[in-house]
Amino acid sequence: MHQIVCKIGAVWDASAKVWTATSVDVPGLATEADTLEDLTQKLRVIVPELLQLNHVIPIDQASTVAIELTSHRQEWVEIAA
């Protein structure tokens, strides 16, 4: 069985109000969702498909993929004088 670990970064886009995900481990990955939970659900489908389409994992062989999702969110908070 073929096994692969994919490191994926998720960043909060405050202007669009969505989480965006990209990865150097998954060619072509660029997706977004309103919540991290929704993003994770999308990644469970998209990541295996992209790995097969880009021949990172064999199409004719059983495989497992570990999705390692790291998120980053930054906000500015005003402090009253």
N, C-alpha and C positions, 0 to 999 in steps of 0.2 A: 504494500500500500504506500502510495506517495503522500508525504506530509509536508506542508509548507506553513510558515508563520509570516503573516503580512502585518507590517506596522503601518497604521493609518492615523493621520492627524486630523482632528476636527477643530475648527476655529469658528467662534461666534462672530457673525457679521451683523453688527448692531444696526446698520442702516437698512439692510434687507430683512432683518429679524429672522435669520436662519443660521443653522449650523452647516458649514461646508466641509467636505471631506476630500482629502487628496492623499496620494501615497506614491513613493518611488517604487515600492514593491509590487504595485498593481498598475500596470500600464493602462493609461486611458481613464483612470478613476477620477471623476469630478462629479460629485453629487451633493445635494443639499436636502435639509429637512427642518421642520419647525422645532423639533425636540431631539435630544440625543437618543431617546428611545426609538423614535421614528427613523432616525438616521441608522441606528443599529439594525433595524428590521430591513431597511433597504440594502445595507451592506451585506447581509446574509445571502441575498439573492445576486446582487451585482458582482461582488468579488469573485465567486466561483466562475461566473459566466465570463468575466474579463480575463481571468487566468487561463481558461480554456481557449478563448478566442485568440489570445496572444501567445498560445503554445508554451505557457509557463508550466502548466501541468498537462499531462497527457489526457486526451479526451477518452481514450479507450481503457483507462486504468482507474481503479477505485482510488480516491484521494480524500484527504481531510485537510481543511484549512483552518488555522487559528487566526482570528482577527484580533489584533492588539490595538485597541482604540485609545488614543491619548487626546484629551480635549484641553482647549485653552480658551479662557474667556477673560477679557479685561474690561473694566468699567471705571469711569471717572466719577467720583463722588465729591460733591461740593461741601466744603466745610465753612459754616457761617463764621464771620469774624466776631 
